[in-house]
Amino acid sequence: MWIDRTRWARNVWAMSAIFVLTMAEIADMLSCLQPPHPLLNTSAGLMLQSLGNEGCAQNPKHYSIMAVLLLVATTMLVQVSHFVKLGLMLLVVLATGAVNIYSWRDIYDVYDIMLFASTSVIPSRYLMTVMIIIMMISFYYFSRHVERQSRRMFLWRIGVQEQKEQVLDMRERNEALVTNMLPEHVAKHFLGTKKRDEELYSQSYDEIGVMFASIPNFSDFYTEEGINNGGIECLRILNEIISDFDSLLDRSEFLCITKIKTIGSTYMAASGVSPESNTNGYSNRKLEDQVLLERWMHLAALADFALAMKVTLANLNSQSFNNFMLRIGLNKGPVLAGVIGARKPHYDIWGNAVNVASRMESTGVMGNIQVVEDCYDILKEYGFRFVRRGPIFVKGKGELLTFFMKGKDKQTNTTTTTTLPHQVLERS
């Protein structure tokens, strides 16, 4: 097992086997019996006096063929350098050639007389030696060719593997980019199946929550003077604020909330626009099955998120010595969600509930969260505290009764499982 798993051990084992076989062949050739001096001059020409024990003279070419087989074995060593192969081949050729030409000179002479009844024009010992040299050159060239092809195949396989890794990495990056641009369930819709660019994605929801949160005094803070590096420092602070808001969405109690977009310093989010929120068809259930606290749990989470945004902004103000304030509007109702655009797809929601939420923000007061009466009736069941503002005129909607949400007095068992910074537990 160790030899099988260790490359250098396998190569040494194989080269040692070829070396041992070569030495065994040479030892066998040197141990062959030399033929007696057989040549007599007669009127019929050269004749053998007495062959007696012919020894290896009967067919000495067998050993040269064995040497060729050793060259073949050397060629089969794929993972060995061609310099090592050349060294092994030269060992086989020099050892066998030296024995053929010098030690076996008389044996080949007897073989030629037995085969041709006289000495041949070119003695067999030279012919066999030249044959081994030619085979060595041919096998070495073949080995080099195979090595180059193997190297090309190896490099090609490495290139293909690198391309596969690059494609996989690019796909993961694209999936991460799509997931950041679109909600998770919408991204799975596009990544999981082959969609045409012109195919429209849309989904209607019966009961969701919508929030608009803006920083009205950020426009007074923004300036492009040299002290702010042409406005870059102002943009950096805004990016820090929005990033802190985004980090809140990673908390387990806010997983049902989806960030829709940012428009300048305005942050838009919605709750219940995910398949697991059960916001579709909930109102169609029987009255005994419609549990209010379960039905609007996502809206309570959105209200908690709005209060947590105020706490986050207050902490940032204390660190940066600023005085930014949020103006937030909340609403609930049916919406239509969809993705528009092919090159830069954008997820957005439309509906009357969105328009009213936007009006709640624009007509609100800095530092307050404004809701309509329908939201007030629902959220007060979750322990949120409100102050009646009264009826206000909303463009396109007329007069609407509104309330300011000031905080949360108690924590119910059906909402979050941890106390948020803005929550105050009741004392017994």
LINTA-V529835 format. One record per pair of residues at least 4 apart in sequence whose C-alpha atoms are under 6 Angstrom apart, sorted by the first residue. I is the first residue (numbers start at 1). J is the second residue. Records with the same first field share a line. If there is no record, write none. Layout:
I: J  J
//
This chain:
3: 9  10
12: 16
23: 27
32: 56
33: 55
35: 54
38: 48  49  50
39: 46  47  48
40: 46  47
41: 45  46
56: 60
57: 107  111
71: 89
75: 143
82: 86
90: 94
91: 95
93: 97
94: 98
97: 129
98: 102
99: 103  104
100: 104  125
101: 105  125
108: 125
112: 116  119
113: 117  118  119
135: 139
136: 140
139: 143
146: 150
147: 151
150: 154
152: 156
153: 157
163: 167
165: 169
166: 170
167: 171
175: 179
178: 182
179: 184  187
182: 187
188: 192
197: 342
201: 338  339
202: 337  338
203: 336  337
204: 336  337
205: 280  334  335
206: 279  280  334
207: 279  333  334
208: 271  272  332  333
209: 270  271  299  331  332
210: 270  330  331  332
211: 268  269  329  330
212: 267  268  328  329  358
213: 266  267  327  328
214: 265  266  326  327
215: 265  325  326
222: 234
223: 231
224: 230  231
225: 230
226: 230
228: 233
239: 243
249: 254
253: 416
256: 271  272
257: 270  271
258: 269  270
259: 269
260: 268  269
261: 268
262: 266  267  268
271: 298
272: 277  298
291: 295
293: 297
317: 321  322  323
325: 367
326: 366  367
327: 366  367  368
328: 361  369
329: 357  360  361  369  370
330: 357  371
331: 357
332: 353
333: 353
335: 350  351
336: 349  350
337: 348  349
338: 347  348
339: 346  347
340: 345  346
341: 345
359: 363
360: 364  370
364: 370
369: 404  405
370: 403  404
371: 402  403
372: 402
373: 401  402
375: 379
376: 380
380: 384
383: 408  409  410
384: 407  408
385: 405  406  407  408
386: 404  405  406
387: 403  404
388: 403
389: 402  403
390: 401  402
391: 399  400  401  402
392: 399  400
393: 398  399
394: 398  399
408: 423
409: 424
410: 425  426
//
